[in-house]
Amino acid sequence: MGDKDGGGIVGVNWGSSNFRAFLIGDDGQVRDTVEQPRGIAGLDRAQMQALIAEVAARWPQATRWYASGMIGSNIGWSDAGYVDCPTGLAQLAAHLHEVRIGEVPVAIVPGLACRRAVDDAPDIMRGEETELLGLIASGHVPATGLVALPGTHSKWVRLRDGAVVDFMTAMSGEIFDRLTAAGLLASVVDGPAEAGDAFHAGLKAGHDSGLGLGTLLFGARARVIRQDLPKRDGASYLRGLLIGAELADVARLWPGALAGTLPLVGAAPVCALYAAGMAALGGHAQQILSHDAVTRGFAALHAEAVAA
Amino acid sequence: MGDKDGGGIVGVNWGSSNFRAFLIGDDGQVRDTVEQPRGIAGLDRAQMQALIAEVAARWPQATRWYASGMIGSNIGWSDAGYVDCPTGLAQLAAHLHEVRIGEVPVAIVPGLACRRAVDDAPDIMRGEETELLGLIASGHVPATGLVALPGTHSKWVRLRDGAVVDFMTAMSGEIFDRLTAAGLLASVVDGPAEAGDAFHAGLKAGHDSGLGLGTLLFGARARVIRQDLPKRDGASYLRGLLIGAELADVARLWPGALAGTLPLVGAAPVCALYAAGMAALGGHAQQILSHDAVTRGFAALHAEAVAA
């Protein structure tokens, strides 16, 4: 490819459902991308090896391979373990898990683990750590403060001087997806969620009522049946309940943490709901558009590993 | 059938998944039963009509038909509506929804609706009201006090002088079933739930932590990955979380309500978990075995309707 600044590195973001590989030049710019719906969950080891071999044939000039996500979990190629928080770039670079996937040497990024002060409960992340490194390296998120990464499993991450102090995960997105795909709550959903009145009513119930989601979620069905809630607003109300409960947990773990301006990283529709929820609770969300967070994370890890 | 005390009545308990019909003699005893996995959710109107015609041909001597459950919902044969609480036997008998299913006149029992004082939220039940009438009529539950009916959608019902004052529903069972069938939490479950140490740890977290289920349920996965929790104990821990959160809601809605001896009506395995949870929180559960609650409920309704 005539890359004047060397062969570059490969960064592979390999999750349960998707495979995304990037050829990253020594200047940190993405030269080429391979995206395929061949996630870890659907592949055996021979298939993982074959996919890496395909990409290696396409990018023979690459000098070093990195991978993050479920590839490093106990259902992936090899368990890369977890680095305990507080931790940051230097520790992750020092704990890269070196393996060979077929002929290709790959450094798998370990996950992060923490134990929260308030309830002494363990939490884990895998994949988001690389994205966070990129966001910090690029200055998209402040090196100190709370960052939210809403999604299927939303992460709330406390940073200090570029290191991760601790974090919280809420599976709000998966609960919504699975409980509305079939069963009782499928019958109360019709159309997408929006940050209107129904969302705010759900947010208030989820945040203020002190009742658990098992009771509140059934209540959505009761509201629709009793015509307190139009079915077209069902998804908005349910999202409000889940996000309200999640924000209450954030405030419980880190009192006052929602008061300032917080960076919100993720897909635009879900970020819009979280931003509305935070605004209703007196906070302010700054939505971060950063398509290159993961590749910047791999570049930062590579620079650190080379310098060490 | 030579029934010396007349033709008897038919009571049909027709839910989403199952159809159960009983021929009940004038003495309240069950003479014959038809059970089929032909629930409302899988049938169109012609199929509902055909099933009723089959049973009517088998029991030509029946003088009156009653039905309860989803047959009276907006996805059933005809919406029998809801009677507002506080309400009891006399009001339900006065609000029977009279329809014809094909050639057969059927009185469908309405559901119950309430609006709880603490959060002004609506709640609904359909089907359990007939079971409750039977439990009260037979003296299996006291006419005044709290009754628990754990299950897919657990009901907690406050009775006063045989009438339902108000109630709470938590969809703890459905949340467990759906979130462990696939996705993240399927990976932490291996075997049935038992009321041991893992259950009690979950119960304490769900009841005491003040954190929401979205955060706590993800925490179960983190515990397994961090080897705080053996996978074989995953189901017990998850059930503990859900039951702990549900019991906290009961205590929040009706302070002190869990302190006494409470009747627990339902399937033995799930009742055993609830009984253990209540015992751990200083209460005492009395498990009620009452296979004939529904038929006793139909008999009580019939006696009331005839007397009125």
Interface residues (C-beta under 8 A of the other chain):
Chain A: N74 I75 Y82 A113 D119 A121 P122 D123 I124 H153 M168 T169 A170 M171 S172 E174 I175 R178 L179 A182 G183 L184 S187 A205 G206 S209 G210 L211 G212 L213 G214 T215 L217 F218 G219 R221 A222 R223 I225 R226 D228 L242 A245 E246 A248 D249 R252 L253
Chain B: N74 I75 Y82 A113 D119 A121 P122 D123 I124 H153 M168 T169 A170 M171 S172 E174 I175 R178 L179 A182 G183 L184 S187 A205 G206 S209 G210 L211 G212 L213 G214 T215 L217 F218 G219 R221 A222 R223 I225 R226 D228 L242 A245 E246 A248 D249 R252 L253
